[in-house]
Amino acid sequence: MLHNDPSSPGTWLMHAKSDLALAKLGDKNDILLNQLCFHAQQVAEKSLKAVLIKENVEFLFTHNIKTLILSLPDQIEKPSFFEELAILTDYAVATRYPGDYEEILEAEYAKEAELAELVYNWASQFIEK
């Protein structure tokens, strides 16, 4: 499988899985929590886009998780954790560089990493059907 075929749901999931591995590194080796949360956001974004591609749904080029969730066809059952998933959008741009954002606490990071893993697993199961 090509690692860069944007029309393949599997490619998007492969990239999401890589981001998940990065997001789960934890605050060791001088890795900042904001950067780990950025990768958690990327997991959600790429996982949702993989499902949208599998369903042949055109979607906006956006980092907004809520927009992507709303783009999912109605017949797709949305797990309850989707209600919390939109919080990851905040990490798409604002926290990537030094600037005006509140310090991210360990508990917040742990929650975002958990959400990332949940959405990745959900998308993987959906695409394997």
ABEGO torsion letter per residue (X at the ends): XBAABAABAAAAAAAAAAAAAAAAAEBBGGBBAAAAAAAAAAAAAAAAAAAAAAAGBBBBBBABAAAAAAABBAABBBBAAAAAAAAAAAAAAAAABBEBBBBBBAAAAAAAAAAAAAAAAAAAAAAAX
